[in-house]
Amino acid sequence: MAELRVIVVGAGMGGLAAAADLARRGARVTVLDRAAAPGGKMRRVEVDGAAGIDGGPTVFTMKWVFDGLFGDAGRRVEDALTLTRAGILARHAWRRGGRLDLFADRERSAEAIGDFAGARDAAGYRALCKRSADIYRTLVGPFIASERPSQFDLVQRVGLGNIGALVRTTPFATLWSALGEHFSDPRLRQLFARYATYVGCSPFAAPATLMLIAHVEQEGVWLVDGGMRRVAEAVRDLATAQGATFRFGAEVRRIHVLRGRAAGVELADGERIEADAVVFNGAPDALAAGLLGEAARPAAAPVPRDQRTLSAVTLCLDAPTEGFDLDHHNVFFAEDYAAEFDAIFRRRAIVAAPTVYLCAQDRGGETRPAPGTRERMLLLVNAPPDGDRAEPDAADVAQRAFALTEACGLRIRVEDGASVATTPAGFHALFPGTGGALYGRLGHGFGGSFARPGARTPIPGLYLAGGGVHPGPGVPMATMSGRLAAARLLEDRAGRPRRVIALPVGR
């Protein structure tokens, strides 16, 4: 068989994983990205001379995904990355009072919740842990680590004998309502409801199935020495070692389709590169909008504006703090959670006191900056995905965020030039066709989990990978999407009948 030539468009985690797997299996892989470095949304932002600040994903979980990717190449992820398991999953504070840490140790978290809200809610947390583990075990193989299923496919994969376990994933209830079965303290309901935002959704409309994220975090949240960009660099190095070639600063203008099949790409400078297959690691929205050429438009369905996931206003900061002992991951809450999501998804606005996520990147474990010295932080506020239409005032949103954190006891002293903001319009420019949506297509309601496209497109030879593709957003999920795309491409190339593709999964 002639050597398989594959072009991967985009060096985000999905594209990197696809490149590593395809090169390992003997394909001649060329990865093209208009950016200067790998990572995609896993970007590094320079602020006022400080070391780079993670300006995208900050949470590393599901380490088994990377164990599998590296292990299949005969390597260990620990040889490429220095990982430290976080003892504190996140530190939480509320404007009207209360602070609570969640720990990697479940029983320690239960005790902290008991001190915070009482024995009844501590028991509710233990029940949530059991329930989330059950949901995870039911779905990790048949859904998360497998080719995109239909609802009927999922029932078949789980098996009729296990239909009770599938029912217990609670797909017809919302996350918010299901959490009401576990917690009487509204602050705890709010804390765990935030898991919906991990996939860009509202907890008042997202399925209760997302409770599985509680189990994912309890299985391990890892701190990456050197920041999250190191994960992308490690997978790039893995792919390079397998024979893949990378070209950065290479913008793809269009995907060529010849006689109904993907046949290569054309770069912005006019260079044309032929290929037997193309893996597109970008927002499917860009294909649907014709941004990669009219011939590639049928590869993905358009995403209506009301089906976009959350965007954000982010601030990368290099500033001193005082008054609140930050950990690596911190969340600051106001009181009316429902109003926040009603504003974003219905009124297309940001509330006066939005929830604030803050990643203190020089903290974690025993590591702390000296008092009064600058530290690197990413501050994030959820926003409507309307970056192609409207623009929130970043300075105004920052003031609202700082007012909330100060009400919770944290003061951030930001000097001129020590902050870099990115708005939905900025994210739309970075990821065209999305309106700034950061997580792909909205996953509200029972069918929302099945709305994302799979690896295979209606155009033969063109495959999809990335956070906008099954199994969804997040660093490990996007990585898995690339592995699924590579597996589907190789299976199609071999001319085998279509079958379920599944990857080895962790516990």
VOGU-3710 file (C-alpha; in Angstrom, 3 decimals, decimal comma):
1> maelrvivvg> 0,000/0,000/0,000  1,293/3,481/-0,888  2,362/5,693/1,987  -0,624/7,460/3,526  -0,260/11,248/3,415  -2,262/13,086/6,079  -2,528/16,805/6,755  -3,648/17,871/10,215  -5,024/21,398/10,257  -4,546/22,822/13,751
11> agmgglaaaa> -2,136/21,902/16,544  -4,626/21,884/19,389  -4,793/18,800/21,586  -7,014/16,876/19,155  -4,718/17,531/16,211  -1,610/16,718/18,226  -3,008/13,384/19,418  -4,205/12,469/15,915  -0,743/13,310/14,529  1,000/11,153/17,132
21> dlarrgarvt> -1,242/8,129/16,483  -1,199/8,431/12,696  2,573/8,889/12,498  3,086/5,934/14,821  0,996/3,824/12,441  3,172/4,758/9,477  1,391/7,738/7,914  3,352/10,718/6,609  1,814/13,457/8,754  2,160/17,205/8,317
31> vldraaapgg> 0,615/19,460/10,968  -0,186/23,034/9,934  -1,095/25,839/12,328  -1,229/29,605/11,850  -0,054/30,138/15,440  3,611/30,192/16,421  3,354/27,299/18,881  1,173/24,258/19,626  -1,795/24,250/21,965  -4,780/25,895/20,284
41> kmrrvevdga> -6,963/27,206/23,101  -4,184/26,125/25,462  -2,458/29,432/24,844  0,195/31,275/26,792  -0,187/35,038/27,304  2,731/37,371/27,979  1,950/40,094/30,552  4,279/42,920/31,502  7,443/40,862/31,307  6,128/38,037/33,490
51> agidggptvf> 6,690/34,403/32,552  3,883/33,202/30,290  0,441/32,926/31,867  -1,943/30,107/30,930  -4,767/31,924/29,147  -6,924/28,908/28,317  -7,571/25,535/29,990  -6,060/25,272/33,454  -7,337/21,894/34,722  -5,552/18,613/33,948
61> tmkwvfdglf> -7,656/15,518/34,688  -8,237/12,015/33,262  -4,529/11,296/33,234  -5,276/7,818/31,888  -6,004/9,388/28,492  -2,371/10,537/28,298  -1,058/7,318/29,816  -2,708/5,525/26,894  -1,487/7,966/24,235  2,123/7,794/25,406
71> gdagrrveda> 1,953/4,116/26,363  0,884/3,076/22,875  4,087/4,709/21,614  6,166/2,838/24,200  6,674/5,879/26,389  5,580/7,237/29,769  3,832/10,554/30,249  5,875/11,034/33,439  9,030/11,136/31,307  7,610/14,084/29,355
81> ltltragila> 5,768/16,012/32,068  6,293/16,734/35,749  2,872/16,249/37,331  1,848/16,837/40,933  -1,491/15,617/42,182  -3,393/18,487/43,802  -4,451/17,910/47,395  -7,033/20,701/47,153  -9,293/20,435/44,096  -10,583/23,991/44,462
91> rhawrrggrl> -11,116/26,720/47,066  -14,556/28,373/47,097  -15,894/31,567/48,691  -19,268/33,325/48,753  -20,021/37,026/48,928  -22,547/36,556/51,722  -20,227/34,376/53,737  -18,570/31,002/53,777  -15,411/29,397/52,473  -14,993/25,765/51,527
101> dlfadrersa> -12,195/23,634/50,121  -12,855/20,436/48,188  -10,091/17,900/48,622  -8,767/14,990/46,605  -9,541/12,922/49,717  -13,312/12,303/49,575  -13,714/11,792/53,292  -11,825/14,965/54,057  -14,199/16,827/51,716  -17,189/15,244/53,425
111> eaigdfagar> -15,900/16,404/56,816  -15,328/19,918/55,472  -18,862/19,991/54,063  -20,202/18,779/57,404  -18,457/21,664/59,176  -19,688/24,068/56,476  -23,333/23,005/56,144  -24,105/20,180/58,541  -24,244/16,389/58,685  -27,169/16,076/56,263
121> daagyralck> -25,289/17,741/53,439  -22,130/15,768/54,263  -24,193/12,612/53,736  -25,534/14,152/50,533  -21,989/14,646/49,306  -21,089/11,026/49,999  -24,180/9,958/48,066  -23,202/12,274/45,196  -19,750/10,677/45,063  -21,298/7,243/44,750
131> rsadiyrtlv> -23,797/8,423/42,154  -21,206/10,237/40,045  -18,905/7,208/40,079  -21,784/5,020/38,864  -22,564/7,449/36,016  -18,895/7,594/35,039  -18,487/3,804/34,986  -21,601/3,471/32,839  -20,545/6,042/30,238  -16,735/6,078/30,099
141> gpfiaserps> -16,397/3,160/27,703  -19,614/3,260/25,635  -19,737/7,062/25,266  -16,659/9,024/26,330  -13,966/6,757/24,875  -15,930/5,512/21,851  -16,965/6,830/18,494  -19,922/9,207/18,691  -23,073/7,152/19,333  -26,704/7,825/18,627
151> qfdlvqrvgl> -29,091/7,350/21,525  -29,925/3,887/20,179  -26,218/3,060/19,772  -25,576/4,011/23,383  -28,290/1,637/24,626  -26,737/-1,154/22,556  -23,241/-0,451/23,825  -24,280/-0,333/27,467  -26,315/-3,508/26,936  -29,908/-4,300/27,740
161> gnigalvrtt> -28,768/-6,119/30,856  -27,346/-2,840/32,160  -30,229/-0,611/31,159  -30,819/0,233/34,820  -27,348/1,770/35,032  -28,104/3,863/31,958  -31,340/5,100/33,523  -29,379/6,042/36,648  -27,300/8,488/34,588  -30,414/10,703/34,905
171> pfatlwsalg> -30,362/12,125/31,366  -33,847/13,657/31,592  -33,274/15,727/34,748  -31,236/18,933/34,858  -28,036/19,093/36,835  -29,519/21,788/39,074  -32,603/19,741/39,962  -30,622/16,563/40,595  -28,251/18,361/42,966  -31,288/19,432/44,982
181> ehfsdprlrq> -31,644/15,761/45,934  -28,251/15,920/47,663  -27,899/19,361/49,213  -30,140/21,648/51,246  -27,545/24,437/51,447  -27,916/26,473/48,226  -24,200/27,274/48,244  -23,320/23,594/47,806  -25,850/23,206/45,039  -24,237/26,206/43,360
191> lfaryatyvg> -20,721/24,819/43,799  -21,438/21,478/42,133  -23,758/23,005/39,533  -20,728/24,854/38,214  -19,656/21,609/36,546  -22,043/22,486/33,717  -19,832/25,434/32,821  -16,925/23,033/32,224  -18,701/22,164/28,972  -20,079/25,664/28,371
201> cspfaapatl> -23,646/25,022/29,529  -26,156/26,317/32,031  -26,715/24,029/35,048  -30,415/24,877/34,785  -30,653/23,224/31,351  -27,718/20,772/31,159  -28,435/17,104/31,937  -27,731/15,667/35,373  -25,356/13,247/33,647  -22,679/15,922/34,150
211> mliahveqeg> -22,485/14,866/37,785  -19,852/12,453/36,488  -17,404/15,396/36,523  -17,386/15,143/40,315  -15,926/11,662/39,971  -13,435/12,752/37,308  -12,016/15,389/39,661  -11,938/13,024/42,624  -9,877/10,608/40,538  -7,188/13,248/40,223
221> vwlvdggmrr> -6,572/16,901/39,382  -2,946/17,429/38,417  -0,702/20,479/38,449  1,661/20,659/35,470  5,143/22,005/36,075  5,726/24,791/33,554  2,017/25,347/32,928  -0,587/23,741/30,716  1,228/24,639/27,487  3,766/21,992/28,475
231> vaeavrdlat> 1,093/19,338/27,834  0,755/20,472/24,231  4,517/20,658/23,825  4,911/17,139/25,205  2,379/15,676/22,762  3,976/17,634/19,906  7,331/16,115/20,851  5,726/12,665/20,973  4,286/13,142/17,483  7,615/14,447/16,185
241> aqgatfrfga> 9,386/11,398/17,592  6,953/9,214/15,629  7,837/11,079/12,413  5,231/13,866/12,191  6,292/17,217/10,728  5,087/20,552/12,137  4,801/23,872/10,329  3,800/26,844/12,463  2,902/30,218/11,021  1,193/28,292/8,202
251> evrrihvlrg> -2,410/29,465/7,783  -4,731/27,169/5,842  -6,999/29,136/3,513  -9,049/26,244/2,155  -9,446/22,500/2,196  -9,453/21,084/-1,327  -12,056/18,540/-2,342  -11,393/16,618/-5,556  -14,017/14,296/-7,047  -15,943/14,452/-3,786
261> raagveladg> -12,992/13,598/-1,540  -10,622/15,694/0,601  -7,395/15,983/-1,380  -5,231/18,520/0,440  -5,102/22,166/1,474  -4,094/25,584/0,197  -2,213/27,982/2,444  -2,722/31,723/2,696  0,446/32,307/0,678  -0,927/30,200/-2,167
271> erieadavvf> 1,075/27,031/-1,488  -0,896/23,867/-2,170  -0,187/20,619/-0,328  -1,725/17,384/-1,533  -2,861/14,649/0,831  -4,875/11,449/0,978  -6,780/12,640/4,058  -7,204/15,769/6,162  -7,904/15,989/9,902  -9,421/19,345/10,792
281> ngapdalaag> -8,642/20,284/14,393  -10,625/23,494/14,582  -14,134/24,693/15,282  -16,614/22,811/13,052  -18,421/26,171/12,878  -15,602/27,471/10,660  -16,207/24,720/8,116  -19,956/25,297/8,153  -19,410/29,021/7,584  -17,306/28,352/4,490
291> llgeaarpaa> -14,148/29,785/6,076  -12,128/26,828/4,746  -13,682/27,060/1,283  -17,091/26,308/-0,154  -16,174/22,731/-1,022  -15,593/21,913/2,678  -18,775/23,605/3,908  -20,896/20,378/3,911  -18,484/18,742/6,375  -20,238/20,309/9,395
301> apvprdqrtl> -23,695/21,608/10,197  -24,084/25,299/11,063  -24,453/26,086/14,769  -27,275/28,582/15,389  -26,437/31,465/17,697  -28,766/30,146/20,389  -26,935/26,780/20,301  -23,503/28,197/21,066  -21,826/27,405/24,370  -20,478/29,963/26,803
311> savtlcldap> -17,790/32,453/25,916  -15,800/34,402/28,502  -14,070/37,581/29,440  -10,637/36,640/30,739  -7,910/38,661/32,407  -4,333/37,433/32,523  -2,840/39,232/35,497  0,576/39,722/37,045  -0,279/41,390/40,322  0,047/41,123/44,108
321> tegfdldhhn> -2,896/39,944/46,215  -3,857/40,229/49,853  -6,575/39,256/52,293  -7,406/35,789/50,941  -5,165/32,728/50,911  -5,564/31,587/47,332  -4,932/28,031/46,205  -4,281/27,030/42,584  -7,995/26,803/41,624  -10,425/29,281/43,240
331> vffaedyaae> -14,075/30,178/42,660  -15,928/33,221/44,010  -19,741/33,223/44,013  -22,499/35,791/44,364  -25,989/34,638/45,375  -28,329/34,445/42,383  -26,921/31,741/40,134  -30,077/31,444/38,047  -29,942/35,140/37,153  -26,391/34,751/35,849
341> fdaifrrrai> -27,350/32,120/33,274  -30,638/33,780/32,395  -28,638/36,901/31,600  -26,144/35,055/29,405  -28,431/32,743/27,464  -31,632/34,814/27,303  -30,670/38,491/27,687  -27,169/38,040/26,193  -25,594/40,016/29,024  -23,327/39,648/32,074
351> vaaptvylca> -24,836/40,189/35,524  -23,559/42,849/37,903  -21,947/40,257/40,201  -20,792/37,329/38,039  -19,161/34,147/39,286  -15,375/34,494/39,105  -12,933/31,662/38,486  -9,326/32,480/39,358  -6,342/30,243/38,642  -3,384/31,336/40,783
361> qdrggetrpa> -0,626/29,792/38,719  2,215/30,304/41,175  0,330/28,455/43,898  -0,461/24,821/44,609  0,490/22,421/47,363  3,108/24,109/49,517  4,047/26,638/46,819  3,200/30,261/47,610  4,575/33,575/46,335  6,160/35,842/48,927
371> pgtrermlll> 3,623/38,235/50,503  3,200/41,439/48,534  4,940/40,136/45,405  3,327/39,773/42,006  1,815/36,473/41,008  0,468/35,128/37,720  -3,283/34,639/37,540  -6,039/33,894/35,069  -9,398/35,417/35,988  -12,460/34,242/34,046
381> vnappdgdra> -16,067/35,453/33,894  -18,646/33,639/31,753  -20,067/35,696/28,875  -22,504/35,367/25,959  -20,979/33,897/22,772  -21,715/36,994/20,702  -18,210/38,050/19,750  -19,286/38,385/16,128  -22,058/40,846/17,066  -21,506/42,658/20,348
391> epdaadvaqr> -18,651/43,392/22,718  -18,800/43,729/26,509  -16,673/46,444/28,067  -13,727/44,458/29,421  -12,796/47,177/31,932  -16,345/47,241/33,283  -16,482/43,436/33,589  -13,121/43,494/35,368  -14,421/46,005/37,899  -17,466/43,823/38,582
401> afalteacgl> -15,208/40,795/39,055  -12,828/42,651/41,382  -15,786/43,946/43,407  -16,994/40,382/43,938  -13,599/38,989/44,884  -13,048/41,881/47,287  -16,427/41,207/48,909  -15,145/37,649/49,448  -11,958/38,979/51,044  -9,528/39,004/48,102
411> rirvedgasv> -7,903/42,247/46,969  -5,947/42,298/43,710  -3,747/45,352/43,095  -3,457/45,644/39,326  -1,011/48,196/37,993  -1,080/49,702/34,508  0,166/47,234/31,939  -0,102/44,238/34,274  -3,327/42,889/32,776  -4,286/41,492/29,355
421> attpagfhal> -7,998/41,052/28,634  -9,625/38,770/26,076  -13,305/39,236/25,258  -15,731/37,136/23,184  -14,685/39,186/20,144  -11,072/38,301/20,873  -11,922/34,615/21,109  -13,941/34,886/17,885  -10,839/36,310/16,178  -8,685/33,509/17,580
431> fpgtggalyg> -11,223/30,810/16,690  -13,176/32,070/13,655  -16,771/31,132/13,086  -17,549/30,573/16,764  -18,762/33,964/17,998  -16,307/33,332/20,814  -18,027/30,150/22,035  -15,320/28,151/23,776  -16,848/24,694/24,061  -18,511/23,863/20,741
441> rlghgfggsf> -22,214/23,175/20,408  -24,567/23,604/23,372  -25,411/20,406/25,239  -28,706/21,311/26,892  -31,479/18,784/27,369  -31,560/15,022/26,914  -30,329/15,121/23,317  -27,640/17,727/23,906  -24,911/15,169/24,540  -25,500/13,700/21,084
451> arpgartpip> -25,489/17,007/19,190  -21,755/17,255/18,615  -20,379/15,891/15,365  -18,234/12,778/15,329  -14,862/12,272/13,673  -16,196/11,245/10,300  -17,738/13,914/8,045  -19,975/13,650/4,959  -16,861/14,373/2,853  -14,729/11,226/2,501
461> glylagggvh> -11,181/11,741/3,641  -12,044/14,703/5,893  -12,152/14,080/9,644  -12,821/16,262/12,677  -11,013/16,558/16,003  -11,075/19,035/18,883  -13,241/20,264/21,720  -16,167/20,966/19,389  -16,294/17,291/18,412  -17,376/14,176/20,334
471> pgpgvpmatm> -16,635/13,433/23,158  -16,528/17,166/23,967  -14,482/20,019/25,428  -11,668/19,886/27,916  -8,039/18,855/27,527  -8,469/15,058/27,894  -11,666/14,947/25,838  -10,165/16,940/22,966  -7,139/14,647/23,100  -9,404/11,631/22,881
481> sgrlaaarll> -11,240/13,146/19,916  -7,941/13,183/18,022  -7,305/9,540/18,820  -10,798/8,630/17,647  -10,292/10,599/14,419  -7,013/8,787/13,738  -8,620/5,409/14,402  -11,560/6,146/12,107  -9,255/7,416/9,335  -7,082/4,302/9,451
491> edragrprrv> -10,085/2,004/9,525  -11,625/3,724/6,517  -8,299/3,615/4,701  -8,094/-0,131/5,250  -11,584/-0,512/3,800  -12,950/-2,281/6,831  -16,704/-2,346/7,544  -17,801/0,359/9,916  -17,637/-0,752/13,533  -17,527/0,811/16,965
501> ialpvgr> -14,145/2,381/17,695  -13,236/2,410/21,369  -10,031/3,294/23,168  -8,731/1,701/26,371  -10,128/3,525/29,375  -9,020/4,076/32,927  -10,991/3,167/35,955
//
